[in-house]
């Protein structure tokens, strides 16, 4: 499972302006709906449902909201860099500014877990996160994510 299997340049939101966790999920649901041809409402609802089970704010300013949609045909991600950090009820109580949304088909099973693990490993790297925080250029963000994956595999 590679990051390039999950995102394309269209899946990068370089400077998202939001004021709350709910707004983050709403805005990312819009982007995800466009790149997956799914209903924005269905994406938002599945993300909200997952957050009710427990926060996807994993700490160090990072959140990995995720969910499964029955109509989805493959795994899809959206990466966003927030202009200003927002409270995400993170496990370390720190605000979040880097978000990798992950959507999977209902039938994804282990692939969904592998993708979550891959994204988590990538964003656990402080050097990569510093680079992501250091640019607001969508192409540069995409390149950082893809090159980071390649260097981690080497």
Secondary structure, DSSP 8 states (H G I E B T S, - for coil): --GGGT--GGGEEEEE--SSHHHHHHHHHHHHHHHHT--HHHHHHHHHHHHHHS--EEETTEE--EEEETT--S-EEEEEEEEEEE----TT---EEEEEEEEEEGGGTHHHHHHHHHHHHHHT-HHHHHHHHT---HHHHHHHHHHHHHHHH-
